[in-house]
């Protein structure tokens, strides 16, 4: 009886597919990353890197159409120049030099 039960249970385990399987596309989707507590910057960086590695063009999500107007863009950049702690969402576009130079001052 125990052998039959063991064999039957093993056959059932092999016959039942695993519906909880996650693919790579599932684990890098926006919903999955947001639900697991990652920030917007991490999600955007992940999708940018995936598009880069696949050779696809990546367009970043536009915050608001209002920010594309030239006068508002100028005011935002002026405030970003005056207050360097404001984020301009260009963290991936920096060329970070680790050696000190004269223009660091």
C-alpha positions as CSV (number, residue, x, y, z in Angstrom):
1,X,0.0,0.0,0.0
2,X,2.8,2.4,0.9
3,X,4.6,1.7,-2.4
4,X,1.5,2.3,-4.4
5,X,0.8,5.6,-2.6
6,X,4.5,6.7,-3.1
7,X,4.4,5.8,-6.8
8,X,1.0,7.5,-7.3
9,X,2.1,10.6,-5.5
10,X,5.4,10.8,-7.5
11,X,3.4,10.4,-10.8
12,X,1.0,13.1,-9.7
13,X,3.9,15.5,-8.8
14,X,5.4,15.0,-12.2
15,X,2.1,15.4,-14.1
16,X,1.0,18.6,-12.4
17,X,2.7,21.6,-14.0
18,X,4.2,24.4,-11.9
19,X,1.9,27.4,-12.5
20,X,4.0,29.5,-10.1
21,X,6.9,29.7,-12.5
22,X,8.3,33.2,-13.2
23,X,10.1,34.0,-16.4
24,X,12.6,36.8,-16.9
25,X,10.0,38.9,-18.6
26,X,7.8,38.6,-15.5
27,X,10.5,39.6,-13.0
28,X,11.4,42.7,-14.9
29,X,7.9,44.0,-15.6
30,X,6.9,47.3,-14.2
31,X,4.1,45.9,-12.1
32,X,6.3,43.1,-10.6
33,X,9.1,45.6,-9.6
34,X,6.6,48.2,-8.2
35,X,4.8,45.5,-6.2
36,X,8.1,44.3,-4.7
37,X,9.0,47.7,-3.4
38,X,11.5,49.0,-6.0
39,X,11.6,52.8,-6.8
40,X,10.6,54.4,-10.1
41,X,14.3,55.2,-10.8
42,X,15.2,51.5,-10.4
43,X,12.3,50.4,-12.7
44,X,13.3,53.0,-15.4
45,X,17.0,52.0,-15.1
46,X,16.1,48.3,-15.5
47,X,14.0,48.9,-18.6
48,X,16.6,51.2,-20.1
49,X,19.3,48.6,-19.6
50,X,17.2,45.8,-21.0
51,X,16.4,47.9,-24.1
52,X,20.1,48.7,-24.4
53,X,21.1,45.1,-24.3
54,X,18.4,44.1,-26.8
55,X,19.4,46.9,-29.1
56,X,16.0,48.5,-29.0
57,X,15.2,52.2,-28.8
58,X,14.0,53.2,-25.3
59,X,11.8,56.2,-24.8
60,X,11.6,57.3,-21.2
61,X,8.1,58.0,-19.9
62,X,7.2,61.7,-20.1
63,X,6.1,63.2,-16.8
64,X,3.8,65.8,-18.2
65,X,3.3,67.6,-21.5
66,X,3.5,70.9,-19.6
67,X,7.2,70.2,-18.9
68,X,8.0,70.1,-22.6
69,X,7.2,73.8,-23.1
70,X,10.3,75.9,-23.6
71,X,9.6,78.5,-20.9
72,X,8.8,75.9,-18.2
73,X,11.8,73.9,-19.3
74,X,14.0,76.9,-18.8
75,X,12.6,77.7,-15.4
76,X,13.1,74.1,-14.2
77,X,16.7,74.0,-15.4
78,X,17.3,77.4,-13.8
79,X,16.0,76.0,-10.5
80,X,18.1,72.8,-11.0
81,X,21.2,75.0,-11.6
82,X,20.5,77.0,-8.4
83,X,19.7,73.9,-6.3
84,X,21.9,71.0,-7.3
85,X,20.0,68.7,-5.0
86,X,17.0,68.6,-7.4
87,X,16.8,65.5,-9.5
88,X,16.8,66.0,-13.2
89,X,16.5,62.2,-13.9
90,X,19.7,62.0,-15.8
91,X,21.6,59.7,-13.4
92,X,22.5,57.3,-16.2
93,X,23.8,60.0,-18.5
94,X,26.6,61.2,-16.2
95,X,30.3,60.8,-17.1
96,X,31.6,60.3,-13.5
97,X,35.3,61.1,-13.2
98,X,36.8,59.8,-10.0
99,X,40.0,61.9,-10.2
100,X,39.8,65.5,-8.9
101,X,40.2,68.3,-11.5
102,X,40.3,72.1,-11.5
103,X,36.7,72.5,-12.5
104,X,35.4,70.6,-9.5
105,X,35.6,73.7,-7.3
